[in-house]
Structures are given as structure tokens and as C-alpha cells.
């Protein structure tokens, strides 16, 4: 994990793509898209199985590493209405039953509008953006606000880097600007969007299960 200061607060960047706010014992997760693979399989697209279990194992890793008492999903928890498949929900319910003391909150995103809220039996608190937490506004859409530093998802940010053999790699990254911070997509079966950082932005790519800091672009 990489410890940083963000809006005057202590934060940890975990290589799963989650962000932990220490003061509130809260782990932020963007764009999990649970049930995306099954949604594609129902459309006849051959995609990997077991992504829900794999993503929950990643989530357990981040919870154990940080000691989080609350998890806030920054939108797009479920991918679509097809994500309410019995198999997907069964895995989610089994995971939840073993962690009944963990507080779960969903800040609705655009996919949640179509997929619907998680079943009440999963024990979520579900809210519309923004969700205020100290100096932060927890959102799905990365739009600046005058009254808080925004932490959001939606864009699935990645950065393109050059290797020694002249190859180029796309790495998921945390993109922390002056007013808005965007987390990488958590779900393993999600695409990425290459970003164009601005001067002063802080970029933290994830490679080989390590979060690294890139030198910030110089201010004009």
C-alpha cells in the first residue's frame, strides 16, 4: 500500500484499486460491476466464469490489509439487470453472511440506475451522490464541487507507459487532481480509459501488485 495525504487527510492506496480513508475506517471501491461476465454470457458472448468470487477475494484482501469497518462502493455495484442471476447473487449472499458486521454503502451510479439496487438481504445502505464524509464528497461521476473534494469512479482510468523494449503498457491508476480524484475500476472484467493528466495532477499506477507514484507534470 502507498500512504498519501489527500484533502488534508491520511489515505492509503491499495493495489486492488481501492482507497482507504483512515480517519473513518472506510474503504472506497469504484466500479465493481458484479455480474458483468454473466450478463455477457446470457447474450451468448464467451467470457470467463468465476469473476464474482475472484473480485470478492480481492475485496477481502483490501479489507484485511486496512482493517476497514465500512466499504463504500462508488457506483456500478451490479452491471445490469442480468446480474441478478441466482449464481451471482448466491456468491454475494454467502460472502455477506460471513461479514455481517461490515457496513456496506452504495452510492448509485449510472449502471445501478439500470441494474437496480442490490437486494435488501445484502444489507446495503443505498444513497444518491454525493455522500459527505469529512472534506470529501463520495460520488460516482467525477464532477467537481465547490464544497468538497470529490472521490469518484466511472472513468476506469489508466495510464500508458513505455517499457524498455519499446513496448507500451496500459496500467490502471489512481488519478488525483486538484478538485477530483478518480479511482481505477475494481472489477476484473472491465475496460480501461486512457487519461490525459493535467499539470499538478498526481498519478499512481498499479503494476505487479504495487502502487507507484509518477512524477507530477510541472505547473506552467
SVG drawing of the C-alpha trace seen along z (x, -y; Angstrom):
<svg xmlns="http://www.w3.org/2000/svg" viewBox="-35 -29 50 49">
<polyline fill="none" stroke="black" stroke-width="0.4" points="0.0,0.0 1.0,-3.6 0.2,-6.2 -0.6,-9.7 -2.2,-12.9 -5.4,-13.9 -7.5,-16.9 -5.6,-17.2 -6.4,-13.6 -4.5,-10.3 -5.3,-7.9 -3.9,-4.5 -3.8,-3.4 -4.2,0.4 -3.0,2.4 -6.5,3.8 -7.5,0.3 -9.3,-0.6 -8.7,-3.7 -8.8,-3.6 -9.7,-6.7 -8.0,-6.1 -9.9,-8.5 -13.3,-6.9 -12.0,-3.3 -13.7,-3.4 -12.6,-1.5 -13.7,-3.0 -14.4,-0.7 -15.2,-2.1 -16.9,-0.2 -17.1,3.4 -19.6,4.3 -20.5,7.6 -22.3,9.8 -20.9,8.3 -19.5,11.7 -22.8,13.4 -24.6,10.6 -22.4,11.2 -22.8,15.0 -26.5,14.5 -26.0,12.6 -24.0,15.5 -20.6,14.0 -18.0,16.5 -16.3,14.8 -14.6,16.2 -16.5,17.5 -15.7,17.1 -15.2,13.3 -17.5,12.6 -15.6,14.9 -12.3,13.5 -13.4,9.9 -14.7,10.7 -11.3,12.4 -9.6,9.1 -12.0,7.2 -11.3,9.4 -7.6,8.8 -8.1,5.0 -10.3,5.2 -7.8,7.4 -4.9,5.1 -6.6,1.9 -8.8,3.1 -11.8,1.3 -15.0,1.3 -17.1,-0.2 -17.0,0.3 -18.4,-2.4 -19.0,-1.4 -18.7,-4.5 -21.4,-3.4 -21.9,-0.5 -22.0,2.3 -24.1,4.5 -23.5,4.3 -27.1,4.8 -30.4,6.5 -28.9,9.7 -26.5,9.5 -29.4,10.6 -28.7,14.2 -29.0,16.7 -25.4,17.8 -24.0,14.3 -26.4,13.3 -25.7,16.6 -22.0,15.9 -22.6,12.3 -25.0,13.5 -22.6,16.2 -19.8,13.6 -22.1,11.1 -23.3,13.7 -19.7,14.2 -19.2,10.5 -22.4,9.3 -20.6,6.7 -19.2,4.9 -21.1,1.7 -21.8,1.6 -22.9,-1.6 -23.6,-2.1 -23.5,-5.5 -25.7,-4.9 -24.0,-5.1 -25.3,-5.0 -25.2,-1.2 -27.1,-1.0 -29.9,-3.0 -30.4,-0.2 -29.4,2.8 -31.5,1.7 -30.3,1.6 -28.7,4.7 -31.2,7.0 -32.2,5.7 -31.0,9.0 -27.4,7.9 -27.8,5.2 -26.7,2.2 -27.4,-1.5 -28.1,-2.9 -27.9,-6.6 -27.6,-9.1 -24.5,-11.1 -22.9,-13.0 -22.3,-11.2 -20.5,-13.6 -17.6,-12.2 -15.4,-14.8 -13.9,-17.0 -14.9,-14.5 -17.9,-14.1 -18.2,-10.4 -19.7,-10.2 -19.8,-8.0 -19.4,-10.8 -16.2,-12.7 -17.6,-16.2 -16.0,-19.0 -18.0,-20.5 -17.4,-23.8 -17.9,-22.4 -15.7,-19.3 -13.0,-17.2 -14.7,-14.6 -13.7,-11.0 -15.4,-9.1 -15.1,-6.3 -16.9,-6.0 -14.0,-6.6 -11.9,-3.4 -8.7,-5.4 -5.4,-4.0 -2.1,-5.5 0.1,-4.5 3.7,-3.8 6.7,-2.8 8.8,0.2 12.5,0.8 11.8,2.9 9.8,0.0 6.5,1.7 3.7,-0.3 1.6,0.9 -1.7,-0.3 -1.9,-0.3 -4.9,-1.1 -4.2,-4.1 -5.5,-6.5 -5.9,-9.9 -5.9,-12.6 -6.5,-16.1 -6.8,-19.4 -10.6,-19.1 -11.5,-15.5 -9.9,-12.1 -10.8,-9.1 -10.3,-5.5 -9.4,-2.7 -12.2,-0.2 -12.2,2.6 -13.9,5.2 -11.6,7.6 -13.8,7.8 -13.9,4.1 -12.3,1.9 -10.0,-1.0 -9.9,-4.6 -6.6,-6.2 -6.4,-9.6 -4.6,-12.8 -3.2,-14.2 -3.1,-17.9 -0.3,-19.9 -0.3,-19.3 -2.3,-16.0 -1.0,-13.1 -1.0,-9.8 -0.5,-6.4 -0.4,-3.4 -0.7,0.2 1.8,2.7 2.8,6.1 0.6,5.6 2.4,2.4 1.1,-1.2 3.7,-3.6 3.8,-7.4 4.6,-9.0 6.4,-12.4 3.7,-15.1 3.5,-17.1 5.1,-20.6 2.8,-23.5 3.0,-26.2"/>
</svg>
